[in-house]
Amino acid sequence: MTRTVLRGARWPGDVAMADGRIVAVGSVPAADGDVVVDCSGDLLTPGLVNTHHHFYQWLTRGWAVDSTLFGWLQTLYPVWARLSPEDVEAAAAVALAELALSGCTTAADHHYLVPGGDDSVFDAIAAAARLVGIRTHVARGSMDLGESRGGLPPDSVVEDLDAILASTEAVHARLHDGETLFVTAAPCSPFSVSQRLMRESADLARRLGIRLHTHLAETLDEERDSLARFGKRPVELLDDLGWIDSDVWVAHGIHLSDREVQRLAEARTGVAHCPSSNSRLGAGIARVRDLVDAGAPVGLGVDGVASNEIGTLQPELRMALFLARQRAGDPTAFGPADALALGTSGGAACLGRTDIGRLEVGLRADVVVWPGDDVADVLDPLAALVLGPERSARHVYVGGVPVVADGHLVGADLASLRADLTRRARRLWPDSSTPGG
């Protein structure tokens, strides 16, 4: 058994990998045949886990920058309706590449806009994931409630309910391998889907043994809409539809009462915390400390880069810490270790994964090497990573296989991917001089 040994890290020590798994952590004695990677002074962490993203939104960065969520969506729905599967693949490739360079080894993409019902768009996302090489949870998102029936999206971008269910099953059969590609069922949000779609998607997912995902309690506009249409707050609505359960994780979860925090925790329903996107849209600050203390799984999400123009995961560690302290008014409320837990083990729990998110013997060898040379003078290595300068990973391993080496992608050329994306994105601009809303 040939081992790859990451040796000399300042924190937490050496890590040895073989056959796709971690086989030793700490001080790893040399053995004949070891492939040794010098990590002197660097920091090692589990691969970061991104629990909520919209890869396709790389095509629409910088649009509607002063809008609330509903106005932002109404500006962008018609633009997104023009995207081809090739456009989405180009955006997904850049999204995944940027994530990999920021230390992400597992990413969940929520793609809910499928013009004309052409579900080859999910094959396009899978192709991008294979190119870059990180584990990808592909959420077959959907919308079936257009404006004519009281929903937010225009009728032109919604799909037929029965076609959505058939497509979800077909996409699962084509793409789900349980190793690097995972398919989930993911109706978009309470204001863009019917209650029947929510119920029947849950039934289908549980028959297939896959997870469920949706947006929940992101804004006060959503709360008001739910109360006006259903007489219920969003969490109560989802609970009545059978969605508050341990096989579900939701995006955002900002506007929650004490009782709702406890309900999510009791059910082990996960929450994808998206601090930068929430701040950009002025949506609010999630009750992350309360959710974690209550026992709810909480992970980090980049969200779409049309509402978080950075698009990388490592900066979300710092943003999560800052917002948790700001909400509490207390610098002891949330520390660097808490932030890293959100980005690793917490994210894994949201996705129902017990095989990633920690540097432990027997788990998958998803490991990140962070350069430590510019923070060698920082007392606390975790503070260096979370609070120190924004950084790209030095090396990234997925199942022991390098996908980033010496700060560069192994399987793709980022400059070429970006050039293709730029050409496609500019096609969407209203004119050559006005890039967006």
Salt bridges, closest charged atoms under 4 A:
ASP14 OD2 - ARG7 NE 3.87
ASP34 OD2 - ARG3 NH2 2.77
ASP42 OD2 - ARG394 NE 2.98
ASP87 OD1 - ARG424 NH1 2.80
ASP87 OD2 - ARG427 NH2 2.86
GLU98 OE2 - ARG418 NH2 2.48
ASP119 OD1 - ARG174 NH2 3.26
ASP123 OD1 - ARG174 NH2 2.78
GLU159 OE2 - ARG140 NH1 2.90
ASP162 OD1 - ARG196 NH2 2.89
GLU169 OE1 - ARG207 NH2 3.08
GLU179 OE1 - ARG364 NH1 3.09
GLU200 OE2 - ARG196 NE 2.72
GLU218 OE2 - HIS252 NE2 3.37
ASP221 OD1 - ARG224 NH2 2.69
GLU223 OE1 - ARG233 NH1 3.26
ASP225 OD2 - ARG229 NH2 3.13
ASP239 OD2 - ARG263 NE 2.75
ASP240 OD2 - LYS232 NZ 2.64
ASP247 OD2 - ARG206 NE 2.80
ASP258 OD1 - ARG287 NH2 2.54
GLU260 OE2 - ARG233 NE 2.67
ASP290 OD2 - ARG287 NE 2.86
ASP293 OD1 - ARG289 NH2 3.02
ASP303 OD1 - HIS52 NE2 3.33
ASP303 OD1 - HIS54 NE2 3.28
ASP303 OD2 - HIS252 NE2 3.52
GLU309 OE2 - ARG280 NH2 2.51
ASP338 OD2 - ARG289 NH1 3.48
ASP355 OD1 - ARG353 NE 2.94
ASP355 OD2 - ARG364 NE 2.46
GLU360 OE2 - ARG358 NE 2.97
ASP366 OD2 - ARG135 NE 2.83
ASP373 OD1 - ARG394 NH2 3.79
ASP374 OD1 - ARG391 NH1 3.12
ASP406 OD1 - HIS395 NE2 3.97
ASP420 OD1 - ARG423 NH2 2.64
ASP420 OD1 - ARG424 NE 3.13
